[in-house]
Amino acid sequence: MGDILDYFLCDDCNSRDFKLVYNFCLRFHGVNFSDDLIYDKTVGERFQCTKCEKTFSREEIESGLSLLRKTRIKRD
């Protein structure tokens, strides 16, 4: 039996091509022992469809791949 490739597809346009998009932010918050603000740097990542530009989280991609895997195993 040869290899079978099942791709995660964009649910809007069925494209299988995505690019990684990063978001950078600083979250400022107070602490109990001081009037000063402290901050945390956060980097978010999303995967953007190259055709329709819809974005997906890593969790959405992993969930979709898991569903493909379960569907393939039941079929074979």
FIKOLTOR-672427 format. One record per residue (C-alpha): residue number from 1; chain; x, y, z. Coordinates in steps of 0.25 Angstrom, whole numbers, plus 2048, in hexadecimal, padded with zeros to 3 digits. Example, Ala and Ser with C-alpha at 12.3 -4.5 7.8 and 13.67 -1.06 7.14 Angstrom:
BEGIN
<doza resi="1" chain="A" u="831" v="7EE" w="81F"/>
<doza resi="2" chain="A" u="837" v="7FC" w="81D"/>
END
This chain:
BEGIN
<doza resi="1" chain="A" u="800" v="800" w="800"/>
<doza resi="2" chain="A" u="805" v="80E" w="7FC"/>
<doza resi="3" chain="A" u="805" v="81A" w="805"/>
<doza resi="4" chain="A" u="7F9" v="822" w="807"/>
<doza resi="5" chain="A" u="7F9" v="831" w="80A"/>
<doza resi="6" chain="A" u="7ED" v="838" w="811"/>
<doza resi="7" chain="A" u="7EF" v="847" w="812"/>
<doza resi="8" chain="A" u="7E9" v="850" w="81C"/>
<doza resi="9" chain="A" u="7E1" v="859" w="813"/>
<doza resi="10" chain="A" u="7DB" v="867" w="815"/>
<doza resi="11" chain="A" u="7CC" v="865" w="819"/>
<doza resi="12" chain="A" u="7C9" v="872" w="810"/>
<doza resi="13" chain="A" u="7D0" v="870" w="803"/>
<doza resi="14" chain="A" u="7D6" v="862" w="804"/>
<doza resi="15" chain="A" u="7E5" v="867" w="803"/>
<doza resi="16" chain="A" u="7F0" v="85F" w="809"/>
<doza resi="17" chain="A" u="7FA" v="86A" w="809"/>
<doza resi="18" chain="A" u="7FC" v="872" w="816"/>
<doza resi="19" chain="A" u="807" v="87C" w="81B"/>
<doza resi="20" chain="A" u="80A" v="87F" w="829"/>
<doza resi="21" chain="A" u="806" v="88C" w="82F"/>
<doza resi="22" chain="A" u="80C" v="892" w="83C"/>
<doza resi="23" chain="A" u="806" v="89C" w="845"/>
<doza resi="24" chain="A" u="80E" v="8A3" w="850"/>
<doza resi="25" chain="A" u="809" v="8AA" w="85C"/>
<doza resi="26" chain="A" u="80D" v="8AE" w="86A"/>
<doza resi="27" chain="A" u="803" v="8AC" w="875"/>
<doza resi="28" chain="A" u="804" v="8B6" w="881"/>
<doza resi="29" chain="A" u="7FE" v="8B3" w="88E"/>
<doza resi="30" chain="A" u="800" v="8B7" w="89D"/>
<doza resi="31" chain="A" u="805" v="8AF" w="8A8"/>
<doza resi="32" chain="A" u="801" v="8AF" w="8B7"/>
<doza resi="33" chain="A" u="80E" v="8B4" w="8BD"/>
<doza resi="34" chain="A" u="810" v="8C0" w="8B4"/>
<doza resi="35" chain="A" u="809" v="8CB" w="8AD"/>
<doza resi="36" chain="A" u="812" v="8C8" w="8A1"/>
<doza resi="37" chain="A" u="80E" v="8C1" w="894"/>
<doza resi="38" chain="A" u="815" v="8B4" w="890"/>
<doza resi="39" chain="A" u="813" v="8AE" w="882"/>
<doza resi="40" chain="A" u="814" v="8A1" w="87B"/>
<doza resi="41" chain="A" u="818" v="8A0" w="86C"/>
<doza resi="42" chain="A" u="80E" v="897" w="864"/>
<doza resi="43" chain="A" u="810" v="891" w="856"/>
<doza resi="44" chain="A" u="804" v="88C" w="850"/>
<doza resi="45" chain="A" u="804" v="883" w="843"/>
<doza resi="46" chain="A" u="7F9" v="881" w="839"/>
<doza resi="47" chain="A" u="7F9" v="879" w="82C"/>
<doza resi="48" chain="A" u="7F3" v="881" w="820"/>
<doza resi="49" chain="A" u="7ED" v="87B" w="814"/>
<doza resi="50" chain="A" u="7F5" v="880" w="808"/>
<doza resi="51" chain="A" u="7E8" v="880" w="7FF"/>
<doza resi="52" chain="A" u="7DD" v="887" w="808"/>
<doza resi="53" chain="A" u="7E6" v="88C" w="814"/>
<doza resi="54" chain="A" u="7DD" v="885" w="81E"/>
<doza resi="55" chain="A" u="7E5" v="882" w="82B"/>
<doza resi="56" chain="A" u="7E6" v="875" w="833"/>
<doza resi="57" chain="A" u="7EC" v="873" w="841"/>
<doza resi="58" chain="A" u="7F6" v="867" w="843"/>
<doza resi="59" chain="A" u="7EB" v="860" w="84B"/>
<doza resi="60" chain="A" u="7E2" v="861" w="83F"/>
<doza resi="61" chain="A" u="7EC" v="85B" w="836"/>
<doza resi="62" chain="A" u="7EF" v="850" w="840"/>
<doza resi="63" chain="A" u="7E0" v="84D" w="842"/>
<doza resi="64" chain="A" u="7DE" v="84D" w="833"/>
<doza resi="65" chain="A" u="7EA" v="843" w="831"/>
<doza resi="66" chain="A" u="7E5" v="83A" w="83C"/>
<doza resi="67" chain="A" u="7D7" v="839" w="835"/>
<doza resi="68" chain="A" u="7DE" v="836" w="828"/>
<doza resi="69" chain="A" u="7E6" v="82B" w="82F"/>
<doza resi="70" chain="A" u="7DA" v="825" w="836"/>
<doza resi="71" chain="A" u="7D2" v="825" w="829"/>
<doza resi="72" chain="A" u="7DD" v="81E" w="821"/>
<doza resi="73" chain="A" u="7DF" v="813" w="82C"/>
<doza resi="74" chain="A" u="7D0" v="810" w="82C"/>
<doza resi="75" chain="A" u="7D0" v="810" w="81D"/>
<doza resi="76" chain="A" u="7DB" v="806" w="81B"/>
END
